[in-house]
Amino acid sequence: MRYVMYPKDQRSCVLRIVLLCCVANFINAADRVIMPIAIIPISDHYKWDLHQHGWILSAFSIGYMSSMIIGGSAAKLYGGSTILLLAVLLWSLSSFVTPWFAYSSTALVVLRFLLGIGEGIGLPTIVHIFSLLVPVDERSRALGYLVAFGSFGQILATLVCPYLFWPLSFYLFGGFGFIWLFFWLLVFRDVRRCERLEEDFFTPQTRLSKPAVHWYEFLSRWPLWAIYIAHFSMNWSNYIIMQWLPTYLTRFLGAGKGGIMLTALPYLSNSVASIVTSSGCLLNNFATLFV
């Protein structure tokens, strides 16, 4: 993939765009942590059982899973700048209005599904933007900080939300998304300019000469299956910790607000690991397969 090289005097513009993408992932990760914490007082108030509890939490994953491929394709067709703006708007709005519909478990399932769609579109779109802006030898570092910012968002939400009246958690982090939209509009034209340069580079002739990659090729490569299985295993533990550990600590172990805050520890270690691995010290001294 070709990437855009900016003059040195415009490097700060690229850094601002990358930083805003990292902040978007910060908000993305924080928003998904709120409900697993808030569901405890909400369920107690409306007398919901664990079946309703599970549907509300699982709806996010259904939307998230179903929209990631759509997000990557939409970013290529319509531009990553536009798709990311719409994705942040969707998930921020879904989060912000959640307290208004908390009386209905069905409405919360729908809102969580929409939240998952917006957040599932967000990450592939950011990766698409990085592929245009970030030089190849710096992409691992950019992606490392992107993941670290997401972990920081989870840490902050886990530490703050137990001590807030639960509707304020949704208003606070949903409001962060609206503030982010304002700053994204300031760099919107710069990202669109990069995307137009990419479109000009890949003329119709070069697009035809480039061999098409079919979806079944991604399923027939054994090295890719190793990555799929590793990612599946990582997310299995990650989502159990995020979605169910607060409920388990509260209802079965009798933990208080301080106990819920302990669920931030995996996110802390994840952020440190992301920064360390993206620095290149491991990849420079060990084989990629070993790492």
Secondary structure, 3 states (H helix, E strand, C coil): CCCCCCCHHHHHHHHHHHHHHHHHHHHHHHHHHHHHHHHHHHHHHHCCCHHHHHHHHHHHHHHHHHHHHHHHHHHHHHCHHHHHHHHHHHHHHHHHCHHHHCCCHHHHHHHHHHHHHHHHHHHHHHHHHHHHHCCHHHHHHHHHHHHHHHHHHHHHHHHHHHHCCHHHHHHHHHHHHHHHHHHHHHHHHHHHHHHHHHHHHCCHHHHHHCCCCCHHHHHCCHHHHHHHHHHHHHHHHHHHHHHHHHHHHHHHCCCCHHHHHHHHHHHHHHHHHHHHHHCCHHHHHCCCCCC
